[in-house]
Amino acid sequence: MTVTGHNSSKAESDFRLLVAYYHRKDLASHFEAKRIADERKANRKNANAHGIASQKLDHYLKSVIADDKQKVVDKHQSDRQNLEWMGLIANTSGGDLLAQAERVSGEDLVRAKGFQAGLLGNDRVSGYMAATDEDRWWLTSYDEGRKEYDTKLPDLLSRISVAADKEAPPEDDEDE
């Protein structure tokens, strides 16, 4: 809608300026999203070359960023139950419920969470009450995960790079 009167060209000019302003922001967002998508695609291609399926990374990401972790667990339990019903995996849903509950809430789980947090470089905050066994287990495991990532990853990436260089075709020296 254009405003009639002596300043209608000013209103149109202002509107055009606002369109340009929002278009610039939209365009910048578009190219940033494309850059991120291309980066993700390259990451997935590299992971796939190392035997890591995109579905595994998708599941990992969904599990890490889920607001309600229980939904992730419930879906896993449902998927597992389906596979048991189809006879594709052994039935593990029976047995002593107390033993199963201990298996998912004890020291091993706390340590696994801490180790994984260290591998991922998350903040070094356990989420357990300070100075409790759980807090100490988590922090110790966090440090172990962080140390493993910091010390072993560079060597692993170096070995991968060397292997890739050996597989690359030799460069032609025809330009001389």
VENDABEL-V91313 format. One record per helix or strand of 3 or more residues. SS is the DSSP state (h for helix, s for strand). FROM is the first residue (numbers start at 0). TO is the last residue. Records with the same first field share a line. If there is no record, write none. Layout:
BEGIN
SS: FROM-TO / FROM-TO
END
This chain:
BEGIN
h: 7-48 / 53-64 / 68-84 / 96-104 / 106-119 / 132-166
END
